[in-house]
Protein backbone atom coordinates (compact mmCIF):
# COMPACT_ATOMS: atom_id res chain seq x y z
CA UNK A 1 0.00 0.00 0.00
CA UNK A 2 1.16 3.57 -0.75
CA UNK A 3 2.52 5.63 2.11
CA UNK A 4 0.84 8.78 3.31
CA UNK A 5 2.12 11.98 4.90
CA UNK A 6 0.07 14.00 7.35
CA UNK A 7 0.88 16.91 9.66
CA UNK A 8 1.37 15.64 13.21
CA UNK A 9 -1.11 18.06 14.74
CA UNK A 10 -3.67 20.73 13.91
CA UNK A 11 -5.91 23.07 15.86
CA UNK A 12 -9.43 24.16 15.03
CA UNK A 13 -11.95 26.41 16.72
CA UNK A 14 -15.29 24.89 17.60
CA UNK A 15 -17.88 25.55 14.90
CA UNK A 16 -15.28 26.18 12.23
CA UNK A 17 -14.39 23.86 9.37
CA UNK A 18 -11.45 21.55 9.99
CA UNK A 19 -9.40 20.81 6.85
CA UNK A 20 -7.01 17.91 7.28
CA UNK A 21 -4.51 17.38 4.47
CA UNK A 22 -2.90 14.16 3.34
CA UNK A 23 -0.20 13.56 0.75
CA UNK A 24 -0.09 10.24 -1.08
CA UNK A 25 2.11 11.02 -4.05
CA UNK A 26 2.88 7.36 -4.80
CA UNK A 27 -0.74 6.25 -4.92
CA UNK A 28 -1.60 3.72 -7.62
CA UNK A 29 -4.60 3.84 -9.88
CA UNK A 30 -6.31 0.98 -8.08
CA UNK A 31 -5.91 2.38 -4.55
CA UNK A 32 -8.63 3.99 -2.50
CA UNK A 33 -8.11 6.82 -0.01
CA UNK A 34 -9.57 6.07 3.40
CA UNK A 35 -9.98 8.20 6.49
CA UNK A 36 -10.40 6.82 9.99
CA UNK A 37 -10.22 8.58 13.31
CA UNK A 38 -9.45 7.44 16.84
CA UNK A 39 -10.91 9.29 19.76
CA UNK A 40 -8.91 8.91 22.96
CA UNK A 41 -9.27 5.45 24.55
CA UNK A 42 -11.57 4.21 21.79
CA UNK A 43 -11.18 2.02 18.75
CA UNK A 44 -10.66 3.55 15.31
CA UNK A 45 -13.80 4.72 13.53
CA UNK A 46 -14.38 4.79 9.79
CA UNK A 47 -15.14 8.25 8.38
CA UNK A 48 -15.13 8.17 4.60
CA UNK A 49 -13.33 6.82 1.56
CA UNK A 50 -12.98 7.62 -2.14
CA UNK A 51 -11.21 6.62 -5.32
CA UNK A 52 -11.30 9.57 -7.72
CA UNK A 53 -14.37 11.67 -7.12
CA UNK A 54 -15.07 13.87 -4.14
CA UNK A 55 -17.24 12.21 -1.54
CA UNK A 56 -19.56 13.48 1.18
CA UNK A 57 -21.42 11.75 3.97
CA UNK A 58 -23.00 12.75 7.24
CA UNK A 59 -19.64 12.99 8.97
CA UNK A 60 -17.32 14.67 6.49
CA UNK A 61 -16.32 15.50 2.94
CA UNK A 62 -13.34 14.10 1.08
CA UNK A 63 -11.69 16.17 -1.61
CA UNK A 64 -9.22 14.29 -3.84
CA UNK A 65 -7.02 16.24 -6.24
CA UNK A 66 -7.28 15.46 -9.91
CA UNK A 67 -3.86 13.78 -9.98
CA UNK A 68 -4.88 11.87 -6.81
CA UNK A 69 -1.59 12.69 -5.12
CA UNK A 70 -3.23 14.43 -2.21
CA UNK A 71 -6.55 14.72 -0.47
CA UNK A 72 -8.27 16.79 2.20
CA UNK A 73 -10.74 15.65 4.81
CA UNK A 74 -13.20 18.37 5.73
CA UNK A 75 -15.23 18.42 8.92
CA UNK A 76 -17.61 21.27 8.08
CA UNK A 77 -18.51 22.34 11.63
CA UNK A 78 -16.03 20.89 14.09
CA UNK A 79 -17.20 20.14 17.62
CA UNK A 80 -15.25 19.33 20.76
CA UNK A 81 -16.12 15.67 20.22
CA UNK A 82 -14.21 15.72 16.95
CA UNK A 83 -10.94 15.97 18.88
CA UNK A 84 -9.11 12.81 17.81
CA UNK A 85 -6.25 11.38 15.78
CA UNK A 86 -7.18 11.28 12.10
CA UNK A 87 -5.60 8.65 9.87
CA UNK A 88 -5.31 8.87 6.11
CA UNK A 89 -4.79 5.42 4.55
CA UNK A 90 -4.49 4.25 0.97
CA UNK A 91 -5.37 0.69 0.07
CA UNK A 92 -5.73 -1.40 -3.07
CA UNK A 93 -9.22 -1.59 -4.52
CA UNK A 94 -9.48 -5.27 -5.36
CA UNK A 95 -8.34 -7.79 -2.82
CA UNK A 96 -9.10 -11.33 -1.87
CA UNK A 97 -11.32 -11.69 1.12
CA UNK A 98 -9.42 -11.20 4.34
CA UNK A 99 -6.49 -9.38 2.79
CA UNK A 100 -7.98 -5.91 3.08
CA UNK A 101 -6.09 -4.89 6.18
CA UNK A 102 -5.39 -1.28 7.07
CA UNK A 103 -1.89 0.15 7.47
CA UNK A 104 -2.06 3.01 9.95
CA UNK A 105 0.55 5.77 10.04
CA UNK A 106 1.00 8.36 12.75
CA UNK A 107 -2.02 10.40 11.74
CA UNK A 108 -2.91 13.99 12.62
CA UNK A 109 -3.93 14.91 16.14
CA UNK A 110 -6.81 17.38 15.71
CA UNK A 111 -7.57 19.50 18.74
CA UNK A 112 -10.88 21.33 18.64
CA UNK A 113 -11.03 24.16 21.15
CA UNK A 114 -13.97 26.21 22.46
CA UNK B 1 -26.30 -3.43 20.55
CA UNK B 2 -22.50 -3.13 20.39
CA UNK B 3 -21.35 -4.14 16.91
CA UNK B 4 -17.89 -5.39 17.92
CA UNK B 5 -17.32 -6.22 21.56
CA UNK B 6 -14.21 -7.30 23.43
CA UNK B 7 -13.65 -8.75 26.87
CA UNK B 8 -12.03 -7.91 29.12
CA UNK B 9 -11.54 -4.18 28.72
CA UNK B 10 -8.55 -4.20 31.05
CA UNK B 11 -6.19 -7.08 31.79
CA UNK B 12 -3.31 -6.89 34.25
CA UNK B 13 -1.16 -9.97 34.66
CA UNK B 14 2.30 -11.23 35.54
CA UNK B 15 5.04 -12.19 33.12
CA UNK B 16 4.89 -15.82 32.09
CA UNK B 17 1.13 -16.16 32.48
CA UNK B 18 -1.26 -17.29 29.75
CA UNK B 19 -4.27 -15.11 28.98
CA UNK B 20 -7.08 -14.82 26.46
CA UNK B 21 -8.99 -11.90 24.97
CA UNK B 22 -12.39 -12.51 23.44
CA UNK B 23 -14.00 -10.74 20.53
CA UNK B 24 -17.50 -11.01 19.15
CA UNK B 25 -19.22 -9.20 16.29
CA UNK B 26 -22.96 -9.17 15.64
CA UNK B 27 -22.75 -7.59 12.20
CA UNK B 28 -22.80 -10.82 10.23
CA UNK B 29 -19.36 -10.06 8.81
CA UNK B 30 -17.19 -12.84 7.46
CA UNK B 31 -13.77 -11.31 8.15
CA UNK B 32 -12.27 -10.47 11.53
CA UNK B 33 -8.94 -8.96 12.58
CA UNK B 34 -6.68 -8.37 15.53
CA UNK B 35 -4.63 -5.18 15.72
CA UNK B 36 -2.04 -4.15 18.33
CA UNK B 37 -1.47 -0.54 19.40
CA UNK B 38 1.77 -0.06 21.28
CA UNK B 39 2.85 2.64 23.70
CA UNK B 40 3.87 4.89 20.81
CA UNK B 41 0.31 4.63 19.49
CA UNK B 42 1.24 2.78 16.31
CA UNK B 43 -1.63 0.53 15.25
CA UNK B 44 -0.52 -2.65 13.46
CA UNK B 45 -2.36 -5.63 12.02
CA UNK B 46 -1.62 -8.95 13.68
CA UNK B 47 -4.08 -11.44 12.19
CA UNK B 48 -6.87 -11.62 9.69
CA UNK B 49 -9.47 -14.39 9.56
CA UNK B 50 -11.99 -14.99 6.80
CA UNK B 51 -14.76 -17.50 7.38
CA UNK B 52 -12.86 -18.99 10.32
CA UNK B 53 -9.69 -19.45 8.28
CA UNK B 54 -6.42 -17.66 8.98
CA UNK B 55 -5.54 -15.38 6.08
CA UNK B 56 -2.84 -13.10 7.43
CA UNK B 57 -0.29 -13.60 10.19
CA UNK B 58 1.95 -10.55 10.29
CA UNK B 59 5.17 -11.90 11.83
CA UNK B 60 3.55 -12.31 15.20
CA UNK B 61 5.34 -14.60 17.69
CA UNK B 62 3.79 -18.03 17.90
CA UNK B 63 2.99 -17.32 21.55
CA UNK B 64 -0.04 -15.54 20.05
CA UNK B 65 -2.67 -17.96 18.82
CA UNK B 66 -5.95 -16.69 17.41
CA UNK B 67 -8.92 -19.01 17.49
CA UNK B 68 -12.14 -18.59 15.57
CA UNK B 69 -14.85 -21.01 16.75
CA UNK B 70 -17.33 -19.43 14.34
CA UNK B 71 -17.62 -16.44 12.02
CA UNK B 72 -18.84 -14.17 14.82
CA UNK B 73 -15.96 -14.82 17.21
CA UNK B 74 -12.20 -14.36 17.05
CA UNK B 75 -10.38 -14.91 20.31
CA UNK B 76 -6.73 -14.18 20.99
CA UNK B 77 -4.77 -16.46 23.29
CA UNK B 78 -1.34 -15.38 24.47
CA UNK B 79 1.11 -17.80 26.10
CA UNK B 80 4.07 -16.93 28.30
CA UNK B 81 3.31 -13.23 28.43
CA UNK B 82 6.24 -10.83 28.17
CA UNK B 83 6.64 -7.19 29.19
CA UNK B 84 6.66 -6.18 25.52
CA UNK B 85 3.18 -7.60 25.06
CA UNK B 86 1.78 -4.68 27.04
CA UNK B 87 -0.41 -2.77 24.59
CA UNK B 88 -3.99 -2.13 23.57
CA UNK B 89 -5.41 -4.88 21.40
CA UNK B 90 -8.24 -4.08 19.01
CA UNK B 91 -10.53 -6.51 17.29
CA UNK B 92 -12.22 -5.49 14.04
CA UNK B 93 -14.54 -6.96 11.44
CA UNK B 94 -15.61 -6.25 7.88
CA UNK B 95 -17.81 -7.70 5.21
CA UNK B 96 -15.34 -8.49 2.48
CA UNK B 97 -16.68 -9.36 -0.89
CA UNK B 98 -13.47 -9.00 -2.86
CA UNK B 99 -13.53 -5.24 -2.54
CA UNK B 100 -11.31 -3.16 -0.28
CA UNK B 101 -13.97 -0.46 -0.20
CA UNK B 102 -15.69 -2.09 2.74
CA UNK B 103 -15.08 -0.34 6.02
CA UNK B 104 -13.77 -2.04 9.12
CA UNK B 105 -15.60 -1.81 12.43
CA UNK B 106 -13.41 -1.77 15.51
CA UNK B 107 -14.06 -2.91 19.04
CA UNK B 108 -13.35 -0.75 22.10
CA UNK B 109 -9.97 -2.35 22.75
CA UNK B 110 -8.42 -4.40 25.54
CA UNK B 111 -5.62 -2.76 27.49
CA UNK B 112 -3.14 -5.48 28.47
CA UNK B 113 -0.54 -4.68 31.12
CA UNK B 114 2.16 -7.22 31.84
CA UNK B 115 4.03 -6.71 35.12
Interface residues (C-beta under 8 A of the other chain):
Chain A: X32 X34 X38 X41 X42 X43 X44 X45 X46 X49 X51 X85 X91 X92 X93 X94 X95 X96 X97 X98 X99 X100 X101 X102 X103 X104 X106
Chain B: X4 X30 X31 X33 X41 X42 X43 X44 X45 X48 X49 X50 X51 X53 X55 X56 X90 X92 X94 X96 X97 X98 X99 X100 X101 X102 X103 X104 X105 X106 X107 X108 X109
